[in-house]
Amino acid sequence: MQRLQLNADEEITRKEYLKRKKKKANSLKKRSKITYFMFFFVAFLIIYILTQFYVYRKTNNFKYTAALELEAQKVYNIYYVTEGYTYDPVYSLSSIHSDGFDEKVVYSNSGLSDIFVTKDFIYGLKQKGVYRLNRETNEFESIIEKDVLKYVLKDDMIYYITLDGKLNSLNISTKEKKEFDVDIATEILVDDNNVFVVKDEKIKKVLIAFDRSGENKRELTKDSNVSYIIQDKSKIYYVNKQDSNKVYCINKDGSNEEKLADIVSVSDKGDIKEVDGSKYMFVNDGYLYYINTEDGNTLWKVNLETKEKEVVISVAVEILQNVDSTIFYKIKNEMGVYLFNYDTNFMSQVTKRKVKEFYIDNYTEIGETQVTNKNQR
């Protein structure tokens, strides 16, 4: 029972005593309510923060997952370009492992875009020229100084389209340069023996081929209006704007030009941004994977034999790159890069950065996925 503390010589009436006692009881009761409220509020806040932190880490990298799909997922090194928030943006080059670890800036304000990665160098466009960055020393080297719009690297050769639409080749070692017999080139593909070029004839774009030396010019397509070409070992695949952006294919010798299936994909809208169609389509293990513009730019695949179609990724894909059985992609109008393994159905976000473009490094060997033991949470 609560007792009032009185001075030794203090005398009060019973009425005053009860009044003081009631006042003190109300004060303690009020203080008790505030104490309990603060305790529960702090506890709720701590639980909320811990929950959100756990969800964030689990969603955005591999650290808190030890599923079989994750353990089977190969880890890659990824180079990516970020764009500065200025009127004339400056591009920076960074890298990250596909498990979300080891993110670092490779070269701040590098100016490189349209990057391509080899064992020793990172190539890219800078100030309308082709440059390369030494991966070991981080030193820049100019390969072609100016007037380059797009380029393709094959072995020790660079095939490039100039700002006025000409197609040239340059031997990096010997510096020998050659001009191809093309008026206006818009896209390039190169294999071991041939150079395939999309030529703009104003009323339509046609597919032509040369030997690697620039000789033996031949026209492959007849009536098609060709947009965004890709290849496999024996065929060229492309979007035919003449037939409502349906996907067609043709043998590399120019025979058997035909509609692949009743499917559509990304075509140019007059401004052909990419050097080929590999950011929108690819062929692997008997399937053509393509961004389906009739289904909100989701990713689909079609069986090259049976023509059976099915959806693979049910979000709007902006650009992609396939490596082994893993698709790396950007979601349209969102930041970051994601991956999806179509053998295991494993999916994860690699980074939340504002990535302009990315390229998967096939040369860097990375150890097993870094997984935190569940018992160590």
ABEGO torsion letter per residue (X at the ends): XBBBBBBAABBBBAAAAAAAAAAAAAAAAAAAAAAAAAAAAAAAAAAAAAAAAAAAAAAABAAABABAAAAABBBBBBBBBBBBBBABBBBBBBBBBAAGBGBBBABBGAGBBGBBBBAABBBBBBGGBBBBBBAAAGBBBBABABGBABBBBBEABBBBBBAAGBBBBBBAAAGBBBBBBBABBABBBBBAABBBBBBBAGABBBBBBBBAAGBGBBBABAABBBBGBBBBAABBBBBBAABGGBBBBBBAAGBGBBBABBBBBBBBAGBBABABAAAABBBBGGBBBBBBAAAGGBBBBBBAAAGBBBBABABBBABBBBBEABBBBBBBGBBEBBBBBAAAGBBBBABABBBABBBBBAABBBBBBBBBBAAAX
